[in-house]
Amino acid sequence: QVHLVESGGGLVQPGGSLRLSCAASGVTLRGVGSMWYRQRPGKEREWIANHGRYENKEYDDSVRGRFFVSRDNEKNTAYLQMNNLKPEDTAVYYCNVILLGTEYFGQGTRVTVAS
């Protein structure tokens, strides 16, 4: 059974940084890759970053140059480093994997950017 657990969210001031983690079980992240989504208040969940199994990395325009994905294969954990955070980055952040055609999300971790 695939299980994803996000952590690392919290309250941060504009311009600050956070690193989110996504610990996976039941799936090998380096084998399938992983993605990050977020859901901002009053908005639909949106894709923001991808870390493919071939180490390809893609970012949405809204986060490119500020957010960076990485992975620790020994820990089977994905990371999202978020720098220069803005109030509009306030959201619940989710990691995502697709395994054999089925999509899995974690429970999410809340990030609030405010002074």
TIDOSE-228687 format. One record per atom (N, C-alpha, C): residue number from 1; residue in three letters; chain; atom name; x, y, z. Coordinates in nm, 3 decimals, always signed. Example, Ala and Ser with C-alpha at 12.3 -4.5 7.8 and 13.67 -1.06 7.14 Angstrom:
2
TORGU     k     r   c    a      east     north        up
TORGU     1   Ala   A    N    +1.319    -0.569    +0.780
TORGU     1   Ala   A   CA    +1.230    -0.450    +0.780
TORGU     1   Ala   A    C    +1.320    -0.330    +0.780
TORGU     2   Ser   A    N    +1.285    -0.225    +0.708
TORGU     2   Ser   A   CA    +1.367    -0.106    +0.714
TORGU     2   Ser   A    C    +1.290    +0.003    +0.787
REM end
This chain:
115
TORGU     k     r   c    a      east     north        up
TORGU     1   Gln   A    N    +0.084    -0.119    +0.000
TORGU     1   Gln   A   CA    +0.000    +0.000    +0.000
TORGU     1   Gln   A    C    +0.088    +0.124    +0.000
TORGU     2   Val   A    N    +0.058    +0.217    -0.090
TORGU     2   Val   A   CA    +0.134    +0.341    -0.100
TORGU     2   Val   A    C    +0.090    +0.435    +0.010
TORGU     3   His   A    N    +0.188    +0.494    +0.077
TORGU     3   His   A   CA    +0.160    +0.589    +0.184
TORGU     3   His   A    C    +0.260    +0.703    +0.172
TORGU     4   Leu   A    N    +0.208    +0.826    +0.167
TORGU     4   Leu   A   CA    +0.292    +0.945    +0.157
TORGU     4   Leu   A    C    +0.264    +1.035    +0.277
TORGU     5   Val   A    N    +0.369    +1.082    +0.341
TORGU     5   Val   A   CA    +0.351    +1.169    +0.458
TORGU     5   Val   A    C    +0.434    +1.294    +0.439
TORGU     6   Glu   A    N    +0.364    +1.407    +0.422
TORGU     6   Glu   A   CA    +0.431    +1.536    +0.409
TORGU     6   Glu   A    C    +0.455    +1.597    +0.547
TORGU     7   Ser   A    N    +0.561    +1.675    +0.558
TORGU     7   Ser   A   CA    +0.591    +1.748    +0.681
TORGU     7   Ser   A    C    +0.675    +1.869    +0.647
TORGU     8   Gly   A    N    +0.692    +1.957    +0.745
TORGU     8   Gly   A   CA    +0.779    +2.071    +0.727
TORGU     8   Gly   A    C    +0.708    +2.203    +0.706
TORGU     9   Gly   A    N    +0.577    +2.201    +0.699
TORGU     9   Gly   A   CA    +0.504    +2.325    +0.682
TORGU     9   Gly   A    C    +0.504    +2.410    +0.808
TORGU    10   Gly   A    N    +0.452    +2.530    +0.797
TORGU    10   Gly   A   CA    +0.445    +2.618    +0.912
TORGU    10   Gly   A    C    +0.422    +2.761    +0.869
TORGU    11   Leu   A    N    +0.443    +2.850    +0.963
TORGU    11   Leu   A   CA    +0.428    +2.994    +0.939
TORGU    11   Leu   A    C    +0.566    +3.053    +0.914
TORGU    12   Val   A    N    +0.578    +3.129    +0.807
TORGU    12   Val   A   CA    +0.705    +3.191    +0.772
TORGU    12   Val   A    C    +0.678    +3.331    +0.721
TORGU    13   Gln   A    N    +0.772    +3.420    +0.742
TORGU    13   Gln   A   CA    +0.758    +3.557    +0.694
TORGU    13   Gln   A    C    +0.788    +3.566    +0.544
TORGU    14   Pro   A    N    +0.734    +3.663    +0.476
TORGU    14   Pro   A   CA    +0.769    +3.683    +0.335
TORGU    14   Pro   A    C    +0.921    +3.694    +0.319
TORGU    15   Gly   A    N    +0.972    +3.629    +0.216
TORGU    15   Gly   A   CA    +1.115    +3.626    +0.193
TORGU    15   Gly   A    C    +1.186    +3.510    +0.261
TORGU    16   Gly   A    N    +1.114    +3.440    +0.347
TORGU    16   Gly   A   CA    +1.174    +3.328    +0.420
TORGU    16   Gly   A    C    +1.177    +3.201    +0.339
TORGU    17   Ser   A    N    +1.226    +3.095    +0.404
TORGU    17   Ser   A   CA    +1.241    +2.965    +0.338
TORGU    17   Ser   A    C    +1.183    +2.854    +0.425
TORGU    18   Leu   A    N    +1.141    +2.749    +0.360
TORGU    18   Leu   A   CA    +1.099    +2.627    +0.426
TORGU    18   Leu   A    C    +1.140    +2.510    +0.339
TORGU    19   Arg   A    N    +1.161    +2.397    +0.402
TORGU    19   Arg   A   CA    +1.183    +2.274    +0.327
TORGU    19   Arg   A    C    +1.078    +2.172    +0.367
TORGU    20   Leu   A    N    +1.001    +2.131    +0.269
TORGU    20   Leu   A   CA    +0.900    +2.029    +0.290
TORGU    20   Leu   A    C    +0.958    +1.892    +0.260
TORGU    21   Ser   A    N    +0.910    +1.793    +0.333
TORGU    21   Ser   A   CA    +0.951    +1.655    +0.312
TORGU    21   Ser   A    C    +0.830    +1.570    +0.278
TORGU    22   Cys   A    N    +0.856    +1.466    +0.203
TORGU    22   Cys   A   CA    +0.752    +1.368    +0.169
TORGU    22   Cys   A    C    +0.813    +1.230    +0.185
TORGU    23   Ala   A    N    +0.780    +1.165    +0.295
TORGU    23   Ala   A   CA    +0.831    +1.030    +0.322
TORGU    23   Ala   A    C    +0.737    +0.928    +0.261
TORGU    24   Ala   A    N    +0.792    +0.839    +0.181
TORGU    24   Ala   A   CA    +0.709    +0.743    +0.108
TORGU    24   Ala   A    C    +0.731    +0.601    +0.157
TORGU    25   Ser   A    N    +0.625    +0.524    +0.154
TORGU    25   Ser   A   CA    +0.632    +0.380    +0.178
TORGU    25   Ser   A    C    +0.539    +0.312    +0.078
TORGU    26   Gly   A    N    +0.572    +0.188    +0.046
TORGU    26   Gly   A   CA    +0.493    +0.114    -0.051
TORGU    26   Gly   A    C    +0.524    +0.148    -0.195
TORGU    27   Val   A    N    +0.619    +0.236    -0.215
TORGU    27   Val   A   CA    +0.660    +0.277    -0.349
TORGU    27   Val   A    C    +0.803    +0.329    -0.340
TORGU    28   Thr   A    N    +0.881    +0.306    -0.444
TORGU    28   Thr   A   CA    +1.018    +0.358    -0.448
TORGU    28   Thr   A    C    +1.019    +0.484    -0.532
TORGU    29   Leu   A    N    +1.045    +0.596    -0.468
TORGU    29   Leu   A   CA    +1.033    +0.724    -0.538
TORGU    29   Leu   A    C    +1.127    +0.734    -0.658
TORGU    30   Arg   A    N    +1.247    +0.681    -0.647
TORGU    30   Arg   A   CA    +1.340    +0.693    -0.759
TORGU    30   Arg   A    C    +1.293    +0.610    -0.878
TORGU    31   Gly   A    N    +1.203    +0.518    -0.854
TORGU    31   Gly   A   CA    +1.154    +0.433    -0.960
TORGU    31   Gly   A    C    +1.037    +0.494    -1.037
TORGU    32   Val   A    N    +0.960    +0.577    -0.971
TORGU    32   Val   A   CA    +0.840    +0.632    -1.035
TORGU    32   Val   A    C    +0.841    +0.783    -1.045
TORGU    33   Gly   A    N    +0.930    +0.849    -0.973
TORGU    33   Gly   A   CA    +0.929    +0.994    -0.967
TORGU    33   Gly   A    C    +0.821    +1.044    -0.872
TORGU    34   Ser   A    N    +0.818    +1.173    -0.852
TORGU    34   Ser   A   CA    +0.719    +1.233    -0.763
TORGU    34   Ser   A    C    +0.688    +1.374    -0.808
TORGU    35   Met   A    N    +0.575    +1.421    -0.764
TORGU    35   Met   A   CA    +0.533    +1.557    -0.798
TORGU    35   Met   A    C    +0.488    +1.629    -0.672
TORGU    36   Trp   A    N    +0.484    +1.759    -0.679
TORGU    36   Trp   A   CA    +0.431    +1.843    -0.573
TORGU    36   Trp   A    C    +0.315    +1.925    -0.628
TORGU    37   Tyr   A    N    +0.213    +1.932    -0.547
TORGU    37   Tyr   A   CA    +0.096    +2.014    -0.577
TORGU    37   Tyr   A    C    +0.071    +2.107    -0.457
TORGU    38   Arg   A    N    -0.011    +2.206    -0.481
TORGU    38   Arg   A   CA    -0.057    +2.289    -0.369
TORGU    38   Arg   A    C    -0.201    +2.331    -0.394
TORGU    39   Gln   A    N    -0.268    +2.359    -0.286
TORGU    39   Gln   A   CA    -0.404    +2.413    -0.294
TORGU    39   Gln   A    C    -0.409    +2.540    -0.212
TORGU    40   Arg   A    N    -0.422    +2.651    -0.284
TORGU    40   Arg   A   CA    -0.430    +2.780    -0.219
TORGU    40   Arg   A    C    -0.574    +2.805    -0.174
TORGU    41   Pro   A    N    -0.594    +2.893    -0.076
TORGU    41   Pro   A   CA    -0.729    +2.917    -0.024
TORGU    41   Pro   A    C    -0.825    +2.955    -0.136
TORGU    42   Gly   A    N    -0.935    +2.885    -0.145
TORGU    42   Gly   A   CA    -1.036    +2.917    -0.244
TORGU    42   Gly   A    C    -1.003    +2.874    -0.385
TORGU    43   Lys   A    N    -0.894    +2.800    -0.403
TORGU    43   Lys   A   CA    -0.851    +2.760    -0.537
TORGU    43   Lys   A    C    -0.849    +2.608    -0.550
TORGU    44   Glu   A    N    -0.842    +2.563    -0.675
TORGU    44   Glu   A   CA    -0.826    +2.422    -0.702
TORGU    44   Glu   A    C    -0.681    +2.380    -0.672
TORGU    45   Arg   A    N    -0.663    +2.252    -0.648
TORGU    45   Arg   A   CA    -0.526    +2.202    -0.631
TORGU    45   Arg   A    C    -0.453    +2.216    -0.764
TORGU    46   Glu   A    N    -0.326    +2.259    -0.758
TORGU    46   Glu   A   CA    -0.250    +2.286    -0.879
TORGU    46   Glu   A    C    -0.112    +2.221    -0.870
TORGU    47   Trp   A    N    -0.067    +2.174    -0.983
TORGU    47   Trp   A   CA    +0.067    +2.117    -0.992
TORGU    47   Trp   A    C    +0.171    +2.228    -0.986
TORGU    48   Ile   A    N    +0.283    +2.205    -0.914
TORGU    48   Ile   A   CA    +0.387    +2.305    -0.910
TORGU    48   Ile   A    C    +0.525    +2.249    -0.945
TORGU    49   Ala   A    N    +0.549    +2.121    -0.927
TORGU    49   Ala   A   CA    +0.684    +2.071    -0.956
TORGU    49   Ala   A    C    +0.682    +1.921    -0.976
TORGU    50   Asn   A    N    +0.779    +1.877    -1.057
TORGU    50   Asn   A   CA    +0.794    +1.735    -1.087
TORGU    50   Asn   A    C    +0.940    +1.696    -1.073
TORGU    51   His   A    N    +0.963    +1.580    -1.014
TORGU    51   His   A   CA    +1.098    +1.524    -1.008
TORGU    51   His   A    C    +1.088    +1.383    -1.063
TORGU    52   Gly   A    N    +1.125    +1.369    -1.191
TORGU    52   Gly   A   CA    +1.107    +1.242    -1.258
TORGU    52   Gly   A    C    +1.208    +1.136    -1.218
TORGU    53   Arg   A    N    +1.178    +1.015    -1.258
TORGU    53   Arg   A   CA    +1.267    +0.905    -1.220
TORGU    53   Arg   A    C    +1.402    +0.910    -1.290
TORGU    54   Tyr   A    N    +1.410    +0.990    -1.398
TORGU    54   Tyr   A   CA    +1.537    +1.009    -1.467
TORGU    54   Tyr   A    C    +1.605    +1.139    -1.424
TORGU    55   Glu   A    N    +1.563    +1.188    -1.309
TORGU    55   Glu   A   CA    +1.619    +1.311    -1.250
TORGU    55   Glu   A    C    +1.580    +1.436    -1.329
TORGU    56   Asn   A    N    +1.486    +1.426    -1.419
TORGU    56   Asn   A   CA    +1.434    +1.546    -1.483
TORGU    56   Asn   A    C    +1.350    +1.624    -1.382
TORGU    57   Lys   A    N    +1.360    +1.755    -1.388
TORGU    57   Lys   A   CA    +1.289    +1.841    -1.294
TORGU    57   Lys   A    C    +1.217    +1.950    -1.372
TORGU    58   Glu   A    N    +1.091    +1.969    -1.344
TORGU    58   Glu   A   CA    +1.012    +2.073    -1.407
TORGU    58   Glu   A    C    +0.939    +2.153    -1.300
TORGU    59   Tyr   A    N    +0.915    +2.278    -1.331
TORGU    59   Tyr   A   CA    +0.851    +2.368    -1.235
TORGU    59   Tyr   A    C    +0.747    +2.453    -1.305
TORGU    60   Asp   A    N    +0.643    +2.484    -1.233
TORGU    60   Asp   A   CA    +0.547    +2.582    -1.281
TORGU    60   Asp   A    C    +0.613    +2.720    -1.278
TORGU    61   Asp   A    N    +0.567    +2.807    -1.365
TORGU    61   Asp   A   CA    +0.624    +2.941    -1.373
TORGU    61   Asp   A    C    +0.615    +3.016    -1.240
TORGU    62   Ser   A    N    +0.512    +2.987    -1.163
TORGU    62   Ser   A   CA    +0.489    +3.062    -1.039
TORGU    62   Ser   A    C    +0.595    +3.033    -0.933
TORGU    63   Val   A    N    +0.669    +2.922    -0.948
TORGU    63   Val   A   CA    +0.767    +2.885    -0.845
TORGU    63   Val   A    C    +0.908    +2.868    -0.903
TORGU    64   Arg   A    N    +0.920    +2.868    -1.034
TORGU    64   Arg   A   CA    +1.051    +2.843    -1.095
TORGU    64   Arg   A    C    +1.152    +2.946    -1.047
TORGU    65   Gly   A    N    +1.270    +2.897    -1.010
TORGU    65   Gly   A   CA    +1.376    +2.985    -0.960
TORGU    65   Gly   A    C    +1.370    +3.010    -0.811
TORGU    66   Arg   A    N    +1.259    +2.971    -0.747
TORGU    66   Arg   A   CA    +1.246    +2.987    -0.601
TORGU    66   Arg   A    C    +1.232    +2.853    -0.531
TORGU    67   Phe   A    N    +1.166    +2.758    -0.595
TORGU    67   Phe   A   CA    +1.143    +2.625    -0.537
TORGU    67   Phe   A    C    +1.232    +2.524    -0.609
TORGU    68   Phe   A    N    +1.279    +2.426    -0.531
TORGU    68   Phe   A   CA    +1.368    +2.325    -0.588
TORGU    68   Phe   A    C    +1.334    +2.187    -0.530
TORGU    69   Val   A    N    +1.326    +2.089    -0.618
TORGU    69   Val   A   CA    +1.297    +1.954    -0.573
TORGU    69   Val   A    C    +1.426    +1.875    -0.560
TORGU    70   Ser   A    N    +1.424    +1.781    -0.469
TORGU    70   Ser   A   CA    +1.535    +1.689    -0.450
TORGU    70   Ser   A    C    +1.482    +1.560    -0.391
TORGU    71   Arg   A    N    +1.571    +1.463    -0.378
TORGU    71   Arg   A   CA    +1.527    +1.332    -0.331
TORGU    71   Arg   A    C    +1.641    +1.263    -0.259
TORGU    72   Asp   A    N    +1.612    +1.198    -0.150
TORGU    72   Asp   A   CA    +1.709    +1.113    -0.080
TORGU    72   Asp   A    C    +1.664    +0.969    -0.103
TORGU    73   Asn   A    N    +1.733    +0.900    -0.189
TORGU    73   Asn   A   CA    +1.690    +0.766    -0.226
TORGU    73   Asn   A    C    +1.704    +0.667    -0.110
TORGU    74   Glu   A    N    +1.804    +0.687    -0.026
TORGU    74   Glu   A   CA    +1.819    +0.596    +0.089
TORGU    74   Glu   A    C    +1.703    +0.610    +0.187
TORGU    75   Lys   A    N    +1.656    +0.731    +0.204
TORGU    75   Lys   A   CA    +1.544    +0.755    +0.295
TORGU    75   Lys   A    C    +1.409    +0.742    +0.224
TORGU    76   Asn   A    N    +1.413    +0.728    +0.091
TORGU    76   Asn   A   CA    +1.291    +0.722    +0.012
TORGU    76   Asn   A    C    +1.202    +0.842    +0.043
TORGU    77   Thr   A    N    +1.264    +0.959    +0.042
TORGU    77   Thr   A   CA    +1.196    +1.083    +0.079
TORGU    77   Thr   A    C    +1.222    +1.189    -0.027
TORGU    78   Ala   A    N    +1.118    +1.259    -0.063
TORGU    78   Ala   A   CA    +1.127    +1.371    -0.155
TORGU    78   Ala   A    C    +1.122    +1.501    -0.077
TORGU    79   Tyr   A    N    +1.186    +1.603    -0.133
TORGU    79   Tyr   A   CA    +1.192    +1.733    -0.066
TORGU    79   Tyr   A    C    +1.150    +1.843    -0.163
TORGU    80   Leu   A    N    +1.095    +1.947    -0.105
TORGU    80   Leu   A   CA    +1.066    +2.069    -0.180
TORGU    80   Leu   A    C    +1.125    +2.184    -0.100
TORGU    81   Gln   A    N    +1.235    +2.238    -0.151
TORGU    81   Gln   A   CA    +1.297    +2.356    -0.089
TORGU    81   Gln   A    C    +1.229    +2.479    -0.144
TORGU    82   Met   A    N    +1.175    +2.561    -0.056
TORGU    82   Met   A   CA    +1.101    +2.680    -0.097
TORGU    82   Met   A    C    +1.172    +2.803    -0.043
TORGU    83   Asn   A    N    +1.218    +2.888    -0.134
TORGU    83   Asn   A   CA    +1.291    +3.009    -0.097
TORGU    83   Asn   A    C    +1.213    +3.132    -0.141
TORGU    84   Asn   A    N    +1.249    +3.244    -0.082
TORGU    84   Asn   A   CA    +1.187    +3.371    -0.117
TORGU    84   Asn   A    C    +1.034    +3.358    -0.120
TORGU    85   Leu   A    N    +0.981    +3.305    -0.014
TORGU    85   Leu   A   CA    +0.837    +3.280    -0.009
TORGU    85   Leu   A    C    +0.758    +3.409    -0.011
TORGU    86   Lys   A    N    +0.642    +3.401    -0.075
TORGU    86   Lys   A   CA    +0.554    +3.515    -0.091
TORGU    86   Lys   A    C    +0.418    +3.482    -0.028
TORGU    87   Pro   A    N    +0.342    +3.583    +0.010
TORGU    87   Pro   A   CA    +0.209    +3.556    +0.067
TORGU    87   Pro   A    C    +0.123    +3.468    -0.024
TORGU    88   Glu   A    N    +0.138    +3.482    -0.155
TORGU    88   Glu   A   CA    +0.059    +3.400    -0.247
TORGU    88   Glu   A    C    +0.102    +3.255    -0.252
TORGU    89   Asp   A    N    +0.211    +3.220    -0.183
TORGU    89   Asp   A   CA    +0.250    +3.080    -0.170
TORGU    89   Asp   A    C    +0.176    +3.010    -0.057
TORGU    90   Thr   A    N    +0.097    +3.085    +0.019
TORGU    90   Thr   A   CA    +0.018    +3.025    +0.125
TORGU    90   Thr   A    C    -0.075    +2.919    +0.068
TORGU    91   Ala   A    N    -0.063    +2.797    +0.120
TORGU    91   Ala   A   CA    -0.138    +2.686    +0.064
TORGU    91   Ala   A    C    -0.113    +2.560    +0.147
TORGU    92   Val   A    N    -0.190    +2.458    +0.118
TORGU    92   Val   A   CA    -0.158    +2.324    +0.165
TORGU    92   Val   A    C    -0.081    +2.255    +0.052
TORGU    93   Tyr   A    N    +0.033    +2.200    +0.087
TORGU    93   Tyr   A   CA    +0.121    +2.139    -0.011
TORGU    93   Tyr   A    C    +0.113    +1.985    +0.000
TORGU    94   Tyr   A    N    +0.107    +1.924    -0.116
TORGU    94   Tyr   A   CA    +0.092    +1.779    -0.124
TORGU    94   Tyr   A    C    +0.199    +1.718    -0.213
TORGU    95   Cys   A    N    +0.249    +1.602    -0.177
TORGU    95   Cys   A   CA    +0.329    +1.528    -0.273
TORGU    95   Cys   A    C    +0.240    +1.422    -0.338
TORGU    96   Asn   A    N    +0.285    +1.376    -0.452
TORGU    96   Asn   A   CA    +0.203    +1.290    -0.537
TORGU    96   Asn   A    C    +0.290    +1.191    -0.610
TORGU    97   Val   A    N    +0.243    +1.069    -0.621
TORGU    97   Val   A   CA    +0.307    +0.971    -0.709
TORGU    97   Val   A    C    +0.199    +0.903    -0.790
TORGU    98   Ile   A    N    +0.240    +0.849    -0.903
TORGU    98   Ile   A   CA    +0.151    +0.769    -0.985
TORGU    98   Ile   A    C    +0.214    +0.632    -1.000
TORGU    99   Leu   A    N    +0.141    +0.531    -0.959
TORGU    99   Leu   A   CA    +0.193    +0.395    -0.962
TORGU    99   Leu   A    C    +0.091    +0.306    -1.032
TORGU   100   Leu   A    N    +0.133    +0.247    -1.141
TORGU   100   Leu   A   CA    +0.046    +0.157    -1.218
TORGU   100   Leu   A    C    -0.088    +0.223    -1.250
TORGU   101   Gly   A    N    -0.081    +0.349    -1.287
TORGU   101   Gly   A   CA    -0.200    +0.421    -1.329
TORGU   101   Gly   A    C    -0.285    +0.477    -1.218
TORGU   102   Thr   A    N    -0.246    +0.454    -1.095
TORGU   102   Thr   A   CA    -0.321    +0.508    -0.981
TORGU   102   Thr   A    C    -0.243    +0.622    -0.918
TORGU   103   Glu   A    N    -0.317    +0.728    -0.889
TORGU   103   Glu   A   CA    -0.256    +0.848    -0.833
TORGU   103   Glu   A    C    -0.273    +0.847    -0.681
TORGU   104   Tyr   A    N    -0.165    +0.885    -0.611
TORGU   104   Tyr   A   CA    -0.168    +0.889    -0.465
TORGU   104   Tyr   A    C    -0.121    +1.027    -0.418
TORGU   105   Phe   A    N    -0.190    +1.079    -0.318
TORGU   105   Phe   A   CA    -0.153    +1.202    -0.251
TORGU   105   Phe   A    C    -0.136    +1.175    -0.102
TORGU   106   Gly   A    N    -0.049    +1.255    -0.039
TORGU   106   Gly   A   CA    -0.042    +1.252    +0.106
TORGU   106   Gly   A    C    -0.152    +1.337    +0.164
TORGU   107   Gln   A    N    -0.144    +1.358    +0.296
TORGU   107   Gln   A   CA    -0.247    +1.434    +0.365
TORGU   107   Gln   A    C    -0.224    +1.584    +0.355
TORGU   108   Gly   A    N    -0.103    +1.622    +0.311
TORGU   108   Gly   A   CA    -0.071    +1.763    +0.295
TORGU   108   Gly   A    C    -0.007    +1.825    +0.418
TORGU   109   Thr   A    N    +0.064    +1.934    +0.394
TORGU   109   Thr   A   CA    +0.123    +2.013    +0.502
TORGU   109   Thr   A    C    +0.097    +2.160    +0.472
TORGU   110   Arg   A    N    +0.054    +2.233    +0.571
TORGU   110   Arg   A   CA    +0.010    +2.371    +0.550
TORGU   110   Arg   A    C    +0.126    +2.468    +0.563
TORGU   111   Val   A    N    +0.135    +2.558    +0.466
TORGU   111   Val   A   CA    +0.234    +2.665    +0.465
TORGU   111   Val   A    C    +0.160    +2.799    +0.466
TORGU   112   Thr   A    N    +0.195    +2.882    +0.561
TORGU   112   Thr   A   CA    +0.138    +3.016    +0.569
TORGU   112   Thr   A    C    +0.250    +3.118    +0.564
TORGU   113   Val   A    N    +0.241    +3.207    +0.466
TORGU   113   Val   A   CA    +0.342    +3.311    +0.450
TORGU   113   Val   A    C    +0.278    +3.444    +0.489
TORGU   114   Ala   A    N    +0.322    +3.498    +0.600
TORGU   114   Ala   A   CA    +0.262    +3.621    +0.650
TORGU   114   Ala   A    C    +0.359    +3.689    +0.745
TORGU   115   Ser   A    N    +0.348    +3.821    +0.753
TORGU   115   Ser   A   CA    +0.438    +3.896    +0.842
TORGU   115   Ser   A    C    +0.372    +3.918    +0.977
REM end
